[in-house]
Every structure is written in C-alpha cells, then in structure tokens.
Amino acid sequence: MRNDMIIVTDYCDKCHIEPSFIDLLESWDLIGTQMADGERCLPFSQLPDVERYSRMYYDLDINIEGIDAIHHLLEQMREMQCEIDNLRSRLRFFGEDF
C-alpha cells in the first residue's frame, strides 16, 4: 500500500460501511478507486467525500440519486464561488473595494 492510499476493505472495516457502498459510489462516478499492490484502494484525497456520502446514505437515509444531485449542486456552488471571486478580483483592479 502506498502512503497516499488506503485499502478499500480496511477502510470499510474501520468505518463500518459495506464495500458495496464504495462500489455504488464508484458506479455513479462520485469517487474513483485505484489498484495498488493488487488491492483496490481509495486515495486519501477522496476520504472526505466518502465520509460525507456515507453520512448522507447511512445517517440521513438519502438514496444514491439524492447524493448525486447534492454532489452536482455542490460542484455548481463551487464554480459560482470561483466566478464571484474572479469578478471581485477584476473589480478591485478597477479600484472598487468589495
């Protein structure tokens, strides 16, 4: 195992989630696993997303379609925030302070 990844089955055991949930997230392109040393692994960078999706699915009882919709809304919000930040930077260039 590499230092920037965790084996899927180990992660699932530690977090008390089903490996099939990881498969479900991957089939909806919400996360991506990688093979390392013959084991299916999750990059550490994706763990916050997996934890968020896990809470939605197991604790809040949101189905995968709802999780996918929330994911896309969050992506749109991030894009809009970047656009706002870009506009603010451009306005500051013209001397306005926002």
Buried (B, 14 or more C-beta within 10 A) or exposed (E): EEEEBBBBEEBBEEEEBEEEBBEBBBEBEBBEBBEBEEBBBBBEEBBEBBEBBBEBBBEEEBEBEEBBEBBEEEEEEEEEEEEEEEEEEEEEEEEEEE
